[in-house]
Amino acid sequence: MILGKKTLKSVENKFFNYQKIKDAIIDARAEQDSKGGFTGGDNGHSRVSDPTAIAALKHITPLHYVTIKDGLWDIKVYNPEKWISIIEYCFGIYHETLTGKLAERRYLKSETPEFTMGEMGINSKSTYYAWRDDFATMAVMLAVAEAIIDSKNISE
């Protein structure tokens, strides 16, 4: 499968911003908890909400999106909890493999390709980018399976 530049850039953006997305999810969930219940009513009827039940329902409902800061821009990340699951699953699949080590250096440590190649003893950029593409392709396949990327748009 050949990934298009747009798809690759979008997926890599999620990997590069993994910690920001994770933190934004935690913040969004905490914000949901801070909202209280409601009492009131009209026409002689009172309505008392159950804040505990409301909080529980909010926590099982997936977040539609979170907003993260990327440089000067605010970026909306849709389906953030699914993306976090995909990212963690990919790192789990490639754990203790050369592809996994490369991905960790690229996405979590933000190392340059040249530095990583030197440290890992990778002799060609084509090998580096092939391993990167393997990792990104796995993420795209999982995202298609989760219906957060349309399979028709992968080659864009």
C-alpha positions in Angstrom: 0.0 0.0 0.0 1.4 3.4 -1.0 0.4 6.2 1.3 -0.3 9.6 -0.1 1.6 12.6 1.3 -1.6 14.1 2.8 -2.4 10.8 4.6 1.2 10.3 5.8 1.4 13.9 7.1 -1.9 13.6 8.9 -1.0 10.3 10.6 2.5 11.5 11.5 1.0 14.6 13.0 -0.9 12.4 15.4 2.3 10.5 16.3 4.3 13.7 16.8 1.6 15.2 19.0 0.8 12.0 20.9 1.5 13.5 24.4 -0.4 16.7 23.6 -3.4 14.7 22.5 -3.3 12.5 25.5 -3.1 15.5 27.8 -5.9 17.2 26.0 -8.1 14.2 26.5 -7.3 14.2 30.3 -8.2 18.0 30.4 -11.4 17.5 28.5 -12.5 14.7 30.8 -11.6 16.8 33.9 -13.6 19.7 32.5 -16.6 17.4 32.0 -16.4 16.5 35.7 -16.3 20.1 36.8 -19.8 20.8 35.5 -22.4 20.3 38.1 -26.0 19.1 38.1 -29.2 21.0 37.6 -32.3 21.6 39.7 -35.3 23.6 38.6 -38.4 23.2 36.6 -41.6 25.0 35.7 -45.4 24.5 35.8 -45.3 23.1 39.3 -42.9 20.3 38.3 -39.4 20.1 39.6 -36.5 18.4 37.8 -33.5 17.3 39.7 -30.6 15.9 37.7 -28.3 13.2 38.8 -24.7 14.6 38.4 -23.1 11.3 39.0 -25.1 9.6 36.3 -24.5 12.5 33.9 -20.7 12.3 34.6 -20.7 8.5 34.0 -22.5 9.0 30.7 -20.1 11.7 29.6 -17.1 9.4 30.4 -18.4 6.5 28.4 -19.3 8.8 25.4 -16.2 9.1 23.2 -14.9 12.7 22.8 -15.7 14.1 19.3 -12.5 16.1 19.2 -9.9 17.9 21.3 -7.9 21.0 20.5 -4.1 21.0 20.8 -1.6 23.8 20.4 0.9 23.1 17.6 3.2 26.1 17.3 1.1 29.1 16.7 -1.9 27.1 15.6 -4.8 25.4 17.4 -5.5 22.1 15.8 -8.6 20.0 16.3 -7.9 16.3 16.6 -11.1 14.3 15.8 -11.6 10.9 17.5 -8.7 11.5 19.9 -9.2 8.5 22.0 -9.2 6.2 19.0 -6.0 7.8 17.8 -4.3 7.3 21.2 -5.4 3.6 21.1 -4.0 3.3 17.5 -0.7 5.0 18.4 -0.2 2.8 21.5 -1.1 -0.3 19.6 1.4 0.5 16.9 4.2 1.0 19.4 3.1 -2.2 21.1 3.2 -4.2 17.8 6.7 -2.9 16.9 8.0 -3.0 20.4 11.7 -4.1 20.5 12.0 -4.1 16.7 14.2 -1.8 14.6 11.1 -0.2 13.1 9.7 0.4 16.6 13.0 1.9 17.8 13.1 4.2 14.7 9.5 5.3 15.3 10.2 6.0 19.0 13.2 8.1 18.1 11.3 9.9 15.3 8.0 10.6 17.0 8.6 10.5 20.7 12.2 11.9 20.9 11.9 14.1 17.7 15.3 13.0 16.4 16.3 14.0 12.9 16.6 11.2 10.3 20.3 11.8 9.9 20.9 11.5 13.7 18.8 8.4 14.0 20.4 6.8 11.0 23.9 7.4 12.5 22.9 6.1 16.0 21.1 3.0 14.6 23.6 2.2 11.9 21.1 2.6 9.1 23.1 3.1 5.9 20.5 4.5 3.5 17.7 7.0 3.7 15.6 4.5 1.7 15.8 2.0 4.5 14.9 4.7 7.1 11.9 5.9 5.1 10.8 2.3 4.3 10.7 1.5 8.1 8.9 4.8 8.7 6.3 3.9 6.0 5.8 0.5 7.5 5.0 2.0 10.9 2.7 4.7 9.4 1.0 2.1 7.1 0.1 0.0 10.2 -1.5 3.1 11.8 -3.5 3.9 8.6 -4.8 0.3 8.4 -5.9 0.5 12.0 -7.5 3.9 11.4 -9.4 2.6 8.4 -10.6 -0.3 10.5 -11.8 2.1 13.2 -13.5 4.2 10.4 -11.6 7.4 11.2 -9.9 7.4 7.8 -11.7 6.7 4.6 -10.0 4.0 2.6 -10.7 5.8 -0.6 -8.5 8.8 0.5 -5.4 6.9 1.5 -3.4 7.5 -1.7 -4.0 11.3 -1.5 
